[in-house]
C-alpha cells in the first residue's frame, strides 16, 4: 500500500466558539469565558506556543431542533449548537495575539454569497499576513434554511452543484487583482493599476457576479481550503478543491481506507496527492499518570446525559433518533446529513454491541480513535496512525476549554517533538508554509482542480 504522510505531522485545533461538548463545559476545570475576548486570545497563544499549524472554528447557523422537534435538549445540556459566536470576528482577535498560527473560519456555500466570503477570507489573510483558511460547508439542516428565508434546505447533490460554482467564483474574485496591482505611488499618483484589476463577469446557474473584488489578491494567493464531506459527492468535492480534509474515524482501519481513497481521488483530479492533507479529528484525554487519566475520564462520564449526545447526533445525521428505542442498537439509516458521523457511530455501535442510549453517551463525549493515556501513550497512538498512512496529522479537539489544550501542549507536544514527529519551531510565516504547500499562481485552480478524469 502506498502511503503519502510527511515525516513530520501537522496539528490543527478544533475549537468551538461556545460551550463545546455537552458534559465537557461542566468539567470542574472548564472555563465559561465563551463571550470573552481574552478567552480566545489565551487559546491562540497556547496553540502558537505548541507550534500548531492552525486553529479551526466549526460553525452552524441555527440552534438545532432535530431531536424531539425541540431546541430543549440543545439549550438545556449546552450541546453542539446552543451558543456559537461568528468565527471570522473571533479569529480577528486571535490574529492580533499571534504571529504564526493559521486561522480557519467555517462559511456555508448554501447561505452566503461568494463576494462576501471571498472578501472576508481575503481580509483575514491580509490582516494576518497570510494565515487564513476557509472551512467549506454546504450545510444540511432545514432549521438553518429557515433562518435564511427558505422553507427547506437544498438537496445534497444540488447543494454541491452550488458549492462547485461558489468555489469557481471565489477563485475568480481572488484572482481579479493581479499580484502587484496595488502600487500606492504618491508621486505619480497611482494607487492601484487599472490595467491589472479585472472584472470577472461571471454568469452561471447560481451566481451572477461582476467583480472585481475590492481587496487585493490574498498573500497566500488562495487561502487554504478545508472540507469535511464524507458522502460520495462530498468526497469528490473535497478531492477537487480542498487543501485539508477534516474527518473523524472510530478505528485505524477505517482511517487508512479513507486516506488511501482520498489521495487516489486527488490524483484523478490531476493533483499531487501529497498536497491534500488528511487530518482526522481526535479528542485526546491525557494526564501525567494513568491514575489521573482514569479519574478525569470518570469525572467526565458522570457529567454526560445520553440525550445530550443523541440530540447532537440527530442534528448531524438530520434524523430524529428519539423515534427509536434506547435499549436497541443504532438502526440502519439512510442519512440525509453527515454520512461520516453515521459511519463512525455505526462502526462503534456494531463493534461494541452498544444500545442507542450508550451511543448517545459516547457521542456526547467520544474519544475518537482512543487517544487516551499518558503523554507517551497518546504519542504512541498518534505515531502509529501517522506511520500507517492513515493521516498527515490530526485535528485536536478538547473535552473542555481551554485547559485540555493547555494539557496537550504541555504534555504531548514535547513528546512528539522528542521523537522528531513535530516541529520545534515555525520555519515559515504563512499557513501554506506550515503545511508545505506552494503559493498558487493566479488561474492555477482552473487546471490543478479540474473535474475528475474517468477512472
C-alpha positions in Angstrom: 0.0 0.0 0.0 1.3 3.5 -0.9 1.4 6.0 1.9 1.8 9.7 1.5 2.3 11.1 5.0 5.1 13.5 5.5 7.9 12.8 8.0 6.5 15.4 10.4 2.9 15.5 11.2 0.6 18.6 11.2 -1.5 19.7 14.1 -4.7 21.7 14.0 -7.0 22.6 16.8 -10.8 22.1 16.6 -12.3 24.9 18.7 -15.9 25.7 19.5 -16.8 29.4 20.0 -19.2 28.4 22.7 -19.5 25.7 25.4 -18.4 22.8 23.1 -19.2 19.2 24.2 -22.1 18.6 26.5 -20.6 17.5 29.8 -17.2 19.0 28.9 -18.3 22.5 29.8 -19.4 21.1 33.2 -15.9 19.7 33.9 -14.5 21.5 37.0 -11.5 23.0 35.2 -13.6 24.2 32.2 -13.9 28.0 32.0 -17.0 29.8 30.9 -15.4 32.7 29.0 -17.3 31.9 25.8 -18.2 35.6 25.3 -14.8 36.9 26.5 -12.2 38.3 24.1 -9.3 37.2 26.4 -10.6 33.6 26.4 -9.9 33.2 22.7 -6.7 35.1 22.8 -5.4 32.7 25.5 -6.3 29.7 23.4 -4.5 31.2 20.4 -1.4 31.9 22.5 -1.4 28.4 23.8 -1.6 26.8 20.4 1.1 29.1 19.0 3.3 28.1 21.9 2.6 24.5 20.9 3.6 25.3 17.3 0.2 24.2 15.9 -0.4 24.7 12.2 -3.8 26.3 12.7 -6.9 27.0 14.8 -10.1 25.8 13.2 -13.6 27.1 14.2 -16.6 25.0 13.3 -19.9 26.8 12.9 -23.6 26.2 12.4 -26.4 28.6 11.6 -29.2 27.6 13.8 -30.0 26.2 17.3 -30.7 22.6 16.3 -34.2 21.3 16.9 -34.0 17.9 15.2 -34.2 15.8 18.4 -37.9 15.5 19.5 -38.6 18.5 17.2 -37.4 20.8 20.0 -34.4 23.0 20.9 -34.8 22.0 24.6 -32.1 19.3 24.7 -29.5 21.6 22.9 -30.1 24.5 25.2 -30.6 22.5 28.4 -27.4 20.4 28.0 -25.2 23.1 26.4 -24.9 20.9 23.3 -23.5 21.5 19.9 -25.5 24.5 18.7 -26.6 26.1 21.9 -24.2 29.0 21.5 -21.9 29.9 18.6 -20.1 33.2 18.0 -19.4 34.3 14.4 -16.0 32.8 13.7 -14.4 35.5 11.5 -14.7 38.0 14.2 -13.3 35.7 16.8 -10.3 34.9 14.5 -9.6 38.5 14.0 -8.9 38.8 17.8 -6.7 35.7 17.6 -4.8 37.1 14.7 -3.8 40.1 16.7 -2.5 37.8 19.5 -0.3 35.6 17.3 2.3 35.8 14.5 2.3 32.3 13.1 -0.9 30.4 13.9 -3.2 29.6 11.0 -6.8 30.8 11.3 -9.7 28.8 9.8 -13.3 30.0 9.7 -16.3 28.0 8.6 -18.6 29.6 6.0 -21.5 27.9 4.2 -21.8 27.9 0.4 -25.6 27.5 0.8 -26.4 30.6 2.8 -23.7 33.1 2.0 -22.6 34.8 -1.3 -19.3 34.3 -3.0 -18.3 38.0 -2.9 -18.9 38.2 0.8 -16.9 35.1 1.6 -14.1 35.9 -0.8 -13.8 39.4 0.7 -14.0 38.3 4.3 -11.4 35.5 4.0 -9.1 37.7 1.9 -9.3 40.4 4.5 -8.3 37.9 7.2 -5.4 36.7 5.1 -4.1 40.2 4.7 -4.5 41.2 8.3 -2.8 38.0 9.5 0.0 38.2 6.9 -1.1 35.0 5.1 -2.6 32.8 7.7 -6.2 32.5 6.7 -8.2 29.3 5.8 -11.8 28.7 4.9 -13.6 25.6 6.1 -16.2 25.0 3.3 -19.5 23.6 4.3 -22.7 23.1 2.3 -24.9 22.9 5.4 -27.7 20.4 5.6 -30.5 21.4 8.1 -33.9 22.8 7.4 -33.5 24.8 10.6 -30.6 26.7 9.0 -32.6 27.2 5.8 -35.5 28.8 7.8 -33.0 31.4 9.3 -32.2 32.5 5.7 -35.8 32.9 4.4 -36.0 29.5 2.9 -38.5 26.8 3.7 -36.2 23.8 3.1 -32.5 23.1 2.5 -31.1 22.5 -1.0 -30.9 18.7 -1.8 -27.5 17.2 -1.3 -26.4 16.9 -5.0 -27.8 20.3 -5.8 -26.0 22.0 -2.9 -22.7 20.5 -4.2 -23.5 21.9 -7.6 -23.9 25.3 -6.0 -20.7 24.8 -4.0 -18.7 24.0 -7.1 -19.8 27.2 -8.7 -19.3 29.1 -5.5 -15.7 28.0 -5.4 -15.2 29.0 -9.0 -16.5 32.5 -8.3 -14.4 33.0 -5.2 -11.2 31.9 -7.0 -12.1 34.3 -9.9 -12.5 37.1 -7.3 -9.2 36.4 -5.6 -7.6 36.5 -9.0 -9.3 39.7 -10.0 -6.4 41.7 -8.7 -3.1 40.7 -10.2 -0.1 40.4 -7.9 1.4 43.9 -7.6 -1.7 45.7 -8.7 -1.7 47.8 -5.6 1.1 50.3 -6.3 0.4 53.2 -3.8 2.7 55.6 -5.7 2.1 59.0 -4.1 4.1 60.9 -6.7 2.6 59.7 -9.9 -0.2 59.3 -8.5 -1.1 55.7 -8.9 -2.9 53.9 -6.1 -3.9 50.8 -8.0 -3.0 50.0 -11.6 -6.4 49.8 -13.5 -4.7 47.6 -16.2 -4.1 44.9 -13.5 -7.5 44.9 -11.8 -10.2 43.0 -13.8 -13.9 42.4 -13.6 -14.8 38.7 -13.6 -18.1 38.9 -15.4 -19.3 35.6 -14.0 -22.7 34.4 -15.2 -23.8 30.9 -14.0 -26.6 28.8 -12.8 -26.4 30.0 -9.2 -24.5 33.3 -9.3 -24.1 36.5 -11.4 -21.1 38.4 -10.2 -19.4 41.3 -12.0 -16.3 41.8 -9.7 -13.6 42.7 -9.2 -13.1 42.2 -5.5 -12.3 45.4 -3.6 -9.5 43.6 -1.7 -6.1 42.8 -3.4 -5.1 39.2 -4.1 -4.5 37.4 -0.8 -0.9 37.0 0.4 -1.3 33.2 0.1 -2.7 33.5 -3.5 -5.6 31.5 -2.4 -6.4 31.0 1.3 -6.1 27.4 2.5 -9.3 25.4 1.8 -10.6 22.9 4.3 -13.5 20.5 3.8 -15.1 17.5 5.6 -17.6 16.0 3.1 -17.9 12.2 3.6 -20.7 11.3 1.2 -19.8 10.2 -2.3 -20.4 13.7 -3.8 -18.7 15.3 -0.7 -15.6 13.2 -1.1 -15.3 14.1 -4.8 -15.8 17.8 -4.0 -13.1 17.6 -1.3 -10.6 15.9 -3.6 -11.1 18.6 -6.2 -10.9 21.7 -4.0 -9.5 21.0 -0.5 -6.0 21.5 0.8 -7.0 19.9 4.1 -9.7 17.3 4.8 -11.1 17.1 8.3 -12.7 13.7 9.1 -13.5 11.5 12.1 -12.9 7.8 12.4 -13.6 5.1 15.0 -10.7 2.9 14.0 -7.3 2.9 12.4 -8.5 0.6 9.6 -11.3 3.0 8.6 -8.8 5.9 8.7 -6.3 4.1 6.4 -9.1 3.2 4.0 -10.3 6.8 3.8 -6.9 8.4 3.4 -5.9 5.9 0.7 -9.2 6.6 -1.2 -8.9 10.4 -0.9 -5.3 10.5 -2.1 -6.4 8.4 -5.1 -9.3 10.8 -5.8 -7.0 13.8 -5.7 -4.8 12.1 -8.4 -7.9 11.7 -10.6 -8.4 15.4 -10.4 -4.8 15.9 -11.7 -3.4 16.9 -8.3 -0.3 15.8 -6.4 -1.8 13.6 -3.6 0.8 15.0 -1.2 -0.8 18.4 -1.5 -4.0 17.0 0.1 -3.6 16.9 3.9 -5.8 14.4 5.8 -6.4 15.5 9.4 -8.7 13.1 11.3 -10.3 14.6 14.4 -9.2 13.2 17.8 -10.2 14.2 21.3 -7.2 13.1 23.4 -7.5 12.6 27.2 -4.1 13.0 28.6 -2.6 13.1 32.1 0.8 12.7 33.8 -0.2 9.2 35.1 -2.8 6.6 34.2 -4.5 7.2 37.6 -5.0 10.9 36.6 -6.4 9.8 33.3 -8.8 7.3 34.9 -10.1 10.0 37.3 -10.6 12.6 34.5 -12.5 10.0 32.4 -14.7 9.1 35.3 -15.5 12.8 36.1 -16.4 13.5 32.5 -18.6 10.4 32.3 -20.5 11.4 35.3 -21.5 14.7 33.6 -22.9 13.1 30.4 -26.6 12.7 29.7 -27.4 10.3 26.8 -30.0 12.7 25.5 -27.3 15.4 25.0 -25.4 13.1 22.7 -28.5 11.9 20.9 -29.6 15.5 20.3 -26.2 16.3 18.7 -26.1 13.1 16.7 -29.7 13.7 15.5 -28.6 17.1 14.3 -25.5 15.7 12.5 -27.5 12.9 10.8 -30.6 15.0 10.2 -32.6 12.1 11.7 -34.7 12.3 14.9 -33.3 9.5 17.0 -36.0 10.0 19.6 -38.1 7.8 17.3 -36.0 4.7 18.1 -35.8 2.6 21.3 -33.0 3.5 23.7 -32.3 -0.2 24.5 -31.8 -1.3 20.9 -28.8 -0.8 18.6 -28.4 2.3 16.3 -30.6 1.4 13.4 -29.7 1.1 9.8 -30.5 4.6 8.3 -30.4 6.4 5.1 -28.7 9.5 6.4 -29.5 12.9 4.7 -27.0 14.7 6.9 -23.3 14.0 7.7 -22.5 10.5 6.4 -19.1 10.3 8.1 -20.5 10.7 11.7 -23.1 8.0 11.0 -20.4 5.6 9.7 -18.2 6.3 12.7 -21.0 5.6 15.2 -22.3 2.7 13.2 -18.9 1.1 13.5 -18.7 1.8 17.2 -22.2 0.5 17.8 -21.6 -2.7 15.9 -18.2 -3.5 17.4 -19.2 -2.7 21.0 -22.8 -4.0 20.8 -24.0 -0.7 22.1 -27.6 0.2 22.6 -28.8 3.6 21.4 -28.6 5.0 24.9 -24.9 4.3 25.1 -24.3 5.5 21.6 -25.7 8.9 22.8 -23.5 8.8 25.9 -20.4 8.0 23.7 -21.2 10.7 21.1 -21.6 13.4 23.8 -18.0 12.8 24.9 -16.4 10.4 22.5 -12.7 9.6 22.3 -12.2 9.2 18.5 -9.5 6.7 17.8 -9.0 6.1 21.6 -6.2 8.6 22.1 -6.3 8.2 25.9 -3.5 7.9 28.5 -0.1 9.3 29.5 1.8 11.6 27.1 3.8 8.6 25.9 0.7 6.5 25.2 -1.1 9.3 23.3 2.1 10.0 21.3 2.4 6.3 20.6 -1.1 6.2 19.2 -0.6 9.3 17.0 2.7 7.9 15.7 1.0 4.6 14.9 -1.7 6.3 12.8 0.7 8.6 11.1 3.2 5.9 10.2 0.5 3.7 8.8 -0.6 6.3 6.3 -3.9 7.0 8.0 -3.3 10.7 8.1 -0.9 13.6 7.6 -1.6 14.9 11.1 -4.5 15.5 13.4 -7.3 17.9 14.2 -7.2 18.0 18.0 -10.4 18.8 19.9 -10.7 19.5 23.6 -13.1 17.8 26.1 -13.1 21.1 28.0 -11.7 24.5 27.0 -9.2 25.9 27.4 -7.5 23.6 29.8 -7.4 20.5 27.6 -5.5 22.4 25.0 -3.0 23.5 27.7 -2.5 19.9 28.8 -1.9 18.7 25.2 0.6 21.4 24.5 2.4 20.9 27.9 2.4 17.1 27.8 2.0 15.6 24.3 3.7 18.2 22.0 7.1 17.9 23.7 6.9 14.1 23.4 6.1 14.4 19.7 9.0 16.8 19.3 11.4 14.5 21.1 10.5 11.8 18.6 11.1 14.1 15.7 7.5 13.9 14.6 6.6 17.5 15.1 8.3 20.9 14.6 10.1 22.6 17.4 10.0 26.0 15.7 8.0 27.5 12.8 10.1 27.7 9.7 7.7 29.9 7.7 5.2 32.7 8.2 2.1 31.7 6.2 -0.3 28.8 6.8 0.8 27.4 3.4 4.4 27.4 4.7 3.4 25.4 7.7 1.5 22.8 5.5 4.3 22.6 2.9 2.0 24.0 0.2 3.3 26.3 -2.6 1.7 29.7 -3.2 -0.5 29.0 -6.2 -0.3 31.4 -9.2 -3.4 33.1 -10.5 -5.6 30.9 -12.5 -4.0 27.6 -11.4 -7.3 26.4 -9.9 -8.6 26.0 -13.5 -6.0 23.3 -14.3 -5.0 21.9 -11.0 -8.5 21.5 -9.6 -10.4 20.2 -12.7 -13.2 17.8 -12.8 -12.1 14.2 -12.3 -10.9 12.2 -15.2 -12.6 8.9 -15.9 -11.2 6.1 -13.8 
